[in-house]
């Protein structure tokens, strides 16, 4: 490694360490509030959580009375029961895992890992319409940050197989079939049982990969099918939970004055708002980078990244079935856009042969724009800034 690379890695390493401190402080100053206060109790008895038995009892009640996100809310209750420090550490681990998995899915070259890690840290704030509630508020983090990370982990062996589609795909990730089958089953269940738009998206992605695999190799890979089945089961449990019907009935009871046509209009408006407002910045960035890569440089986008773009579209479009589209629900779709953004950015920097110093400065600028917001939040909590 030459001197320039060492300096670049040192600078990026220092900035990543600063990022970790800033994210941890933001987690520290984000108090348990709103839904956290309810989920910190046994939902049946109303008493504070004391054991895993309380969590189990709460989630059984929740499944039948208030919604199907049992995995997300189960891990939320465990963290709330363990306390603030455990929750902060878990949030940091989830953020680290998310950044690592985005780098892996984007197939980033090792020499550019430090710079692009900084870029991802910045984009996680810049692209995120509600970065506070999806990254630092505990209920939101468990529903969106954690579950999207689980989905990316589940999808990784599938995407790796797709990457090897022109090689010996039938042997990809199949050298230890028993080991893969052991962990792909629970991961599929967790990914499917994430939330109402992301779980089905993960299942449809695995189904697409199975079909492509069969078409290219005329073979079916057992672990791919098994993972797809468990993700389908998880999605069904999440969506068809009796508690969802209770919530839908309650939401409909407050909307009886509006006609069916008006409700359809509102659904279309909220879905459009999700794309052109919540996801506007990642959408524009993805479009610009794709134009440069394809139209200017004359390159083709990898099949994996096209699939991620399709997953972003499906997870966004599925929200038209929901009575409400809160801004934080766009987090998963944003991550599915961020992955090809990082892929395209890394390839453009490589293909255009931009000097390392300039590419590093660009990534630092992206990082700085993003990290400014949590810094301001921390300063507000310390009383240094009043807005």
Buried (B, 14 or more C-beta within 10 A) or exposed (E): EEEEEEEBBEBBEEBBEBBBEBBBBBBBBBEBEEBBEEBBBBBEEEEEBEEEEBBEBBBEBBBBBBBBBBBBBBBBBBBBBEEBEEBBBBBBEBBBBBBBBBBBBBBBEEEBBBBBBBBBBBBBBBBBBBBBBBBBBBBBBBBBBBBBBBBBBBBBBBBBBBBBBEEEBBEBBBEEEEEBEEBBBBBBBBBBBBBBBBBBBBBBBBBBBBEBBEEEBEEEBEBBBBBBBBBBBBBBBBBEBEBBBBBEEEEEEEEEEEEEEEEEEBBEEBBEBBBEEBBBBBBEBBEEBBEBBEEEEEBEBBBBBEBBBBBBBBBBBBBBEBBEBBBBBBBBBBBBBBBBBBBBBBBBBBBEEBEBEEBBEBBBEBBEEBBBBBBEBBBEBEEEEEE
